[in-house]
Every structure is written in structure tokens, then in C-alpha cells.
Amino acid sequence: MKTKFNINNLIRENIKTLKPYSSARDEYKEVTEDMVFLDANENPFQNGVNRYPDPQQNKVKTQLSKLKGISTENILLGNGSDEVLDLIFRAFCEPNQDKIITLPPTYGMYGVLANINAVENIEITLEYDFQPNVDEILRAAHTNAKLLFLCSPNNPTANSFEAYNIEKLIKNFNGLVIIDEAYIDFSKEKSWIARLEEFPNIIVTQTLSKAYGMAGIRLGVCYASAEIISVLNRIKPPYNVNELTQLKALERLSNPQDVSEEINKILQQRDWLISELKNIKFVTIVHPSDANFILVEVDDANKRYSELINKGIVVRNRTTQPLCENCLRFTVGSQIENIKLITALKAL
């Protein structure tokens, strides 16, 4: 039976007593043009990036707050989602003591970060329908497991986990449930950020790399309770999101209609690709997709991958992953790129 959730029971002892670094810009919330800043040892000659960026990225958070309908105190930004995930490890997992649970096949960085932070990774393979094995996960949860990672829509399988499975895990897991929603904008499912107040033990991560088309600026977003965000803010680097990233993010977030139009085009192309892939003679299974990519089983993944490389088309070979034998992962590209892919496949 799950005990009443208390975030203090999960925080590492040294983090509880940690005094965070206070940067020069943390001391001033209101900045006016006529202020003279002689506090941060910056170069005084203006070139657009000679000053340190806002350490709390307040303008970006305010824009996200409007778009998502969630308070800025529930938002943390990172240098890509990978930094956000690493902060979670460092705040809550004691090296060589605590454990996490992941559900392969899934995003590989969870395991990498576990190794970096000296945290044991308990792997519970997904069921054959790519859904979580809830009973097995909860049995494993009684072994000092602090974090449970749910990637939904999942990479590389492209499916979303059933909401009732996720909810059962949230309600019965005594640690933190991290729901990685990197592909949520392409999904028919609703984001779990709408239920943060209901479930204080969830952390939802999203990104501007996929639907927003800004992989190059490296901006990840974490949504969680104000208490969890406060803990992560305590240990994040002072200027982890640079000025250029903040400016480009603001520009993109201020034009949600453009993003929506691009998402619709990607979804249309996804449907077209799925229908075309089913007609390729060596394709055995085209798995359903709730993301901007498609997992496809072929007769010989290694062979077909090499053949596509020779034709100048780079896809992802996932055949070494659990449940993904002879599977290739195709990102949904532009219409021209997708036509090239299908044409190449038909010619093999």
C-alpha cells in the first residue's frame, strides 16, 4: 500500500542542506535600461550577448505558462531535456545506493544517466503490445527504487501508454514518476501536466526539439510541483540556458499557430507514410504511431539499413533493442524526403 507522498523522504540528505550558488543576476528581479551593472565582471561593450542571461528564464517561462495554463513556479528549463533528467538523478538518487526503473525498449539516456550517477537501473521490459507490465514494475519498486521513467509516446515504439496503466503506477509507486512527453504534441493523448496538482509525485518533461523544430537550441522543459521545482533550482547551474536559446525560444513560442500548422503537416505525412509502407514487399509489420516517427519490422533490418545508407537515406536501426528485432525507425520528414524514402524502399 502506498504511503502518503512526502518529497522530503526522497531528497538526498546533502541536497537538503545545500546552499545554492547565488549569481549576480539573481539579486535583481527588475532590470531597467538605465541601470549600471558592475557586479558580474562582464565585458561592458554591448554586442547583444555580453551580459549574462536571465538565470531563471522568466520571459520564456511566462510564455510557456500562458500556452500550457500552468504557473511559472511549476516550470524549470534545462539545457535540453537531458540536463533536466540529470538534475532529477542528482537531487533524488544516492549514488551506489538508490535504484531507478526503466521500461525497455525506451530512450537510451535514462540508462546512461543512471551509470553516470552510479545508480542501479532495474529494467522491466514492456509487454508485447508495448504497454508497461504494471504488476512487475510495482514488485520491483520495493527495492529502493526512487525513480520510474515512463516515455509516452515511447521511443522507439511510437505508442502511448494507456492512461489507466500510468495512473495505476502513479498511485502505487512510492517514488517519483517521470513522464517523458517529448512527442506529446503528435499524440492523441492529453498531457499529464494537467494533473500535477492531483499527483504530487509526477514530473513531466517536454522539449522544444521535436514539434517546435528547435533541436539546435537545446531547450528542455520540466513541469512539476513547486516543491520539486524548488529542489531542482537549488542544484541547477546558474546560467544553464544561454541568451540566444532564450531569445529563439521566445520567438517560436510567440507563434503557436505556425507550430500547429507544422504539426498538422507532419501528421498528414505520417498517415501517408504508414499507408505506403504497408505496400513494401519486405515490410512485415508497420506499428501504430502516436509520434513523429514510425517503427517498422522488415525481413532483415541490418541489410535494409545498409541499402538505404547506400542510397543516401539515414534511418535508425533498432534491431538490437528488446522487442525490436529487425525493426527500423523512420522519422516523418518533409513530403519530398518521405517520397524519396518510399521510392528507395520500392527499388530495393
Secondary structure, DSSP 8 states (H G I E B T S, - for coil): ------GGGTS-HHHHT------GGGG-S---TT----SS----S-SSSSS---TT-HHHHHHHHHHHT--GGGEEEESHHHHHHHHHHHHH--TTT-EEEE-SSS-THHHHHHHHTT-EEEE----TTS---HHHHHHHTTTTEEEEEEESS-TTT-----HHHHHHHHHH-SSEEEEE-TTGGG-SS--GGGGTTT-TTEEEEEESSSTT--GGG--EEEE--HHHHHHHHHHS-TT-S-HHHHHHHHHHHT-HHHHHHHHHHHHHHHHHHHHHHTT-TTEEEE---SSSEEEEEES-HHHHHHHHHHTT---EE-TTSTT-TTEEEEE---HHHHHHHHHHHHH-
